[in-house]
Amino acid sequence: PASLDAFVFSRLAPLLKAKLPNGKLQQHLKSLQNLCNYCTSILSLYFPWDGGETCVPPSLTLWAQGDLDAEEDPHKRRNQLLSVLVGLVAMLGYAFLSGIVSIQRGGTGPAGRQPIALEEEEEE
């Protein structure tokens, strides 16, 4: 293989093999049979443990794509919500513990409220 082969393979193989959130580019690349066969032959020749699988045209796999996504992670929304809540609690906890945010209790009613005055440093 030449350096051009290595360069082209390094750009195409991750796009063909990785699971992408939006599969439009991947489907387009899989429809280009020459590029797909090129990557498959390099994978099977130099990476035999990876099992250089042949590319299937996207028209044959589109009907099963929704089923695979649903079976793969049925609790995706719940996990996303939990991760956001954990992050929010962690950030608020850090803000309270570091003193960035503090809660002060004042007197009750409007008479107990006083405007917040910033202390100004005197310049000498």
FIMITOR-156432 format. One line per 2 residues: number of its first residue (from 1); for each residue x, y, z of N, C-alpha, C. Coordinates in steps of 0.02 Angstrom, whole numbers. Layout:
N
NUM = X/Y/Z/X/Y/Z/X/Y/Z; ...
***
This chain:
124
1 = 41/-60/0/0/0/0/43/63/0; 19/113/-33/54/177/-36/28/223/19
3 = 61/279/27/39/326/79/-30/354/63; -47/359/-1/-113/382/-20/-166/331/2
5 = -151/267/-4/-197/216/20/-209/222/95; -156/232/132/-162/239/205/-202/301/223
7 = -192/355/186/-228/417/200/-302/409/186; -319/380/129/-389/371/110/-423/323/158
9 = -389/268/175/-417/220/221/-429/250/290; -382/292/312/-389/323/378/-448/370/382
11 = -470/397/326/-528/441/325/-593/402/316; -591/349/275/-653/313/258/-672/260/309
13 = -625/223/335/-641/167/380/-679/189/442; -659/242/477/-698/261/536/-769/282/517
15 = -777/314/460/-844/334/438/-888/273/422; -857/221/397/-896/161/379/-909/116/440
17 = -861/113/487/-866/66/542/-897/94/605; -889/158/618/-913/188/681/-988/198/678
19 = -1018/197/738/-1089/212/742/-1096/287/750; -1128/317/701/-1136/389/700/-1207/408/720
21 = -1217/466/753/-1284/486/772/-1329/499/712; -1301/525/659/-1339/537/597/-1306/495/543
23 = -1339/445/518/-1309/397/473/-1314/414/399; -1329/477/382/-1336/494/311/-1271/487/273
25 = -1216/512/301/-1151/506/268/-1130/433/263; -1141/396/316/-1124/326/316/-1164/287/265
27 = -1228/301/259/-1269/268/209/-1246/286/138; -1226/348/128/-1202/367/62/-1137/331/45
29 = -1092/327/94/-1029/291/81/-1041/217/68; -1088/187/103/-1103/117/92/-1135/104/24
31 = -1165/156/-5/-1194/148/-71/-1140/150/-125; -1081/177/-110/-1025/178/-157/-986/113/-149
33 = -1002/65/-190/-977/-4/-182/-902/-8/-190; -870/32/-234/-798/29/-243/-761/49/-180
35 = -782/104/-148/-749/126/-87/-761/77/-30; -820/49/-28/-837/1/23/-795/-62/16
37 = -788/-87/-45/-747/-146/-58/-673/-132/-43; -651/-71/-58/-582/-50/-44/-568/-54/31
39 = -612/-26/71/-602/-28/144/-607/-99/171; -654/-138/144/-662/-207/167/-601/-248/151
41 = -571/-239/92/-512/-278/75/-453/-260/119; -444/-196/135/-390/-175/179/-402/-201/249
43 = -464/-198/273/-479/-224/340/-466/-299/344; -486/-336/294/-477/-409/298/-404/-428/288
45 = -366/-388/250/-296/-404/239/-251/-386/298; -260/-326/325/-216/-301/377/-245/-305/448
47 = -310/-313/453/-342/-319/518/-389/-380/518; -361/-440/514/-405/-500/509/-446/-512/571
49 = -424/-491/630/-462/-502/691/-525/-459/693; -525/-406/654/-583/-362/651/-638/-391/608
51 = -622/-441/569/-672/-474/527/-699/-428/475; -657/-409/427/-677/-364/374/-742/-385/341
53 = -797/-359/366/-863/-378/341/-878/-340/277; -917/-371/235/-934/-339/172/-989/-288/184
55 = -990/-238/141/-1040/-186/147/-1105/-208/115; -1159/-193/148/-1225/-207/122/-1255/-142/99
57 = -1283/-139/40/-1313/-76/19/-1365/-51/69; -1369/13/79/-1413/40/131/-1486/26/119
59 = -1506/15/57/-1576/1/43/-1599/-64/76; -1552/-111/87/-1570/-174/119/-1571/-169/195
61 = -1536/-120/222/-1531/-116/295/-1575/-61/325; -1606/-19/285/-1645/37/311/-1705/13/351
63 = -1737/-41/330/-1797/-64/364/-1781/-90/434; -1721/-114/445/-1703/-141/511/-1669/-89/556
65 = -1653/-31/530/-1617/19/569/-1657/42/630; -1721/55/622/-1762/77/678/-1768/24/731
67 = -1773/-40/711/-1777/-95/760/-1714/-101/800; -1656/-92/768/-1592/-98/803/-1584/-42/854
69 = -1604/18/836/-1598/74/883/-1643/64/943; -1703/39/932/-1750/29/987/-1727/-27/1033
71 = -1698/-80/1006/-1675/-136/1047/-1610/-120/1083; -1569/-77/1052/-1503/-64/1080/-1506/-29/1147
73 = -1546/23/1153/-1550/60/1215/-1621/84/1227; -1662/42/1258/-1733/60/1267/-1743/117/1317
75 = -1695/130/1360/-1703/181/1412/-1658/241/1397; -1651/259/1334/-1606/313/1315/-1627/380/1344
77 = -1691/397/1340/-1716/461/1367/-1707/464/1442; -1721/410/1477/-1714/409/1549/-1641/420/1568
79 = -1595/387/1533/-1524/394/1548/-1500/465/1534; -1525/496/1480/-1507/565/1466/-1531/612/1520
81 = -1592/603/1542/-1620/645/1595/-1582/637/1660; -1565/575/1677/-1527/563/1739/-1458/594/1735
83 = -1426/591/1678/-1359/620/1673/-1362/696/1678; -1414/727/1651/-1422/800/1658/-1435/818/1730
85 = -1477/780/1765/-1491/795/1835/-1430/786/1879; -1391/734/1867/-1330/723/1906/-1281/781/1894
87 = -1274/803/1832/-1230/859/1817/-1253/923/1850; -1318/935/1849/-1345/995/1881/-1334/994/1956
89 = -1346/938/1988/-1335/932/2060/-1261/941/2076; -1217/913/2035/-1145/920/2047/-1124/994/2042
91 = -1149/1028/1991/-1130/1099/1983/-1158/1142/2040; -1219/1130/2060/-1248/1168/2116/-1211/1153/2181
93 = -1194/1091/2192/-1156/1072/2251/-1089/1107/2253; -1056/1109/2196/-991/1143/2193/-1000/1218/2206
95 = -1052/1248/2179/-1063/1320/2189/-1075/1336/2262; -1114/1294/2296/-1127/1306/2368/-1065/1293/2410
97 = -1030/1239/2397/-971/1222/2437/-913/1270/2427; -906/1297/2368/-851/1344/2355/-867/1415/2376
99 = -930/1429/2392/-949/1495/2415/-970/1542/2359; -975/1516/2298/-998/1558/2243/-1070/1579/2254
101 = -1111/1533/2280/-1181/1545/2294/-1192/1533/2368; -1226/1578/2401/-1242/1567/2472/-1314/1589/2484
103 = -1344/1559/2533/-1413/1575/2551/-1411/1610/2618; -1440/1670/2620/-1443/1708/2683/-1516/1720/2698
105 = -1532/1710/2761/-1601/1721/2782/-1606/1790/2814; -1655/1826/2792/-1664/1893/2819/-1727/1895/2860
107 = -1745/1956/2882/-1807/1965/2920/-1868/1952/2876; -1924/1943/2908/-1985/1929/2871/-2018/1994/2851
109 = -2052/1993/2797/-2090/2051/2774/-2047/2100/2736; -2079/2151/2706/-2042/2200/2666/-1998/2245/2708
111 = -2013/2253/2773/-1971/2297/2814/-1902/2267/2826; -1897/2201/2823/-1833/2168/2836/-1786/2169/2777
113 = -1810/2190/2720/-1768/2189/2661/-1724/2252/2659; -1663/2242/2642/-1617/2297/2634/-1581/2290/2568
115 = -1567/2345/2535/-1531/2339/2471/-1461/2312/2482; -1437/2276/2434/-1370/2248/2438/-1320/2302/2419
117 = -1273/2316/2464/-1224/2368/2451/-1157/2334/2436; -1125/2355/2384/-1059/2329/2368/-1007/2370/2406
119 = -960/2334/2435/-908/2369/2471/-856/2393/2421; -843/2457/2424/-795/2486/2378/-728/2494/2414
121 = -675/2476/2378/-609/2482/2408/-586/2555/2399; -555/2580/2451/-529/2648/2447/-461/2646/2415
123 = -453/2687/2365/-388/2690/2331/-346/2745/2363; -284/2728/2375/-240/2777/2407/-188/2801/2359
***
